[in-house]
Amino acid sequence: MRRIVMTLGVVAAAVTLVVSGPGSAYAAEGSLVVGGVEYVDPSGCYDTDSWPLTVDNYTDRPALVFAEPNCGGTPIEFVAPGASTVSEFGSSVYVP
């Protein structure tokens, strides 16, 4: 049951990002640390070979974790602003 709720939450977040995407032409403010690499004012997709994938989101926007490279497929995790996660299956991270 918990996985279903988590999946629905990730899908809802992805839909929100897709719908709001065209209106948000600026990068997130802050830093995003993906697999130990810091990106300042990130925007777009970040691939990594780091395992397990660690994501520290110090931005003002949510980040989505994908199991496939190039942010392909369906997001598997949602990382809220100010939150962190460790993902066993993560391969890329997207910040709108």
C-alpha positions in Angstrom: 0.0 0.0 0.0 2.8 2.4 0.8 4.4 1.8 -2.6 1.1 2.6 -4.3 0.8 5.9 -2.4 4.4 6.8 -3.1 4.0 6.0 -6.8 0.9 8.1 -7.0 2.7 11.0 -5.3 5.6 10.8 -7.8 3.2 10.6 -10.7 1.3 13.6 -9.4 4.5 15.6 -8.9 5.7 14.7 -12.4 2.4 15.8 -13.9 2.6 19.1 -12.0 6.2 19.6 -13.3 5.2 18.9 -16.9 2.2 21.2 -16.8 4.2 24.0 -15.2 7.3 23.4 -17.2 6.8 25.9 -20.1 6.3 28.8 -17.8 9.4 28.2 -15.7 12.3 29.4 -17.9 14.8 30.1 -15.1 17.0 27.7 -13.2 16.4 26.7 -9.6 18.1 28.8 -7.0 20.5 27.0 -4.7 22.5 23.8 -5.1 21.8 20.2 -6.0 24.3 17.5 -5.0 23.9 14.4 -7.2 26.2 11.5 -6.4 28.6 13.8 -4.6 28.8 16.4 -7.4 27.4 19.8 -6.7 25.5 21.8 -9.3 24.8 25.5 -8.5 21.5 26.9 -9.8 20.6 23.6 -11.6 18.2 23.2 -14.4 17.5 20.1 -16.5 18.7 16.5 -16.3 21.8 15.2 -14.5 23.1 11.7 -15.1 25.4 9.8 -12.7 27.1 6.5 -12.3 27.1 6.8 -8.5 25.6 3.8 -6.7 23.6 4.1 -4.6 22.5 7.5 -5.9 22.5 10.2 -3.3 20.6 13.4 -3.9 20.7 16.5 -1.6 18.3 19.1 -2.8 19.3 22.5 -1.4 17.2 24.4 -4.1 13.9 26.1 -4.2 12.4 23.5 -6.5 11.6 19.8 -6.3 13.9 17.2 -8.0 12.8 14.0 -9.6 14.9 10.8 -9.6 14.7 8.5 -12.6 15.9 4.9 -12.9 16.9 5.4 -16.5 19.7 7.6 -17.9 18.8 11.0 -19.5 15.7 11.2 -17.2 13.9 8.7 -19.3 10.9 6.7 -18.2 8.8 7.4 -15.1 10.2 9.2 -12.1 10.8 6.8 -9.2 11.3 9.4 -6.4 10.4 12.9 -5.5 12.9 15.0 -3.6 11.4 18.1 -2.0 13.3 21.4 -1.6 15.6 21.0 1.4 15.3 17.2 1.4 17.7 14.3 0.7 17.4 10.8 -0.5 19.4 7.7 -1.2 18.1 5.7 -4.2 19.3 2.2 -4.9 17.8 2.3 -8.4 18.4 6.0 -9.4 20.4 6.8 -12.5 19.5 10.5 -13.2 17.9 13.5 -11.6 15.7 16.2 -13.1 15.2 19.8 -11.8 12.7 21.9 -13.7 
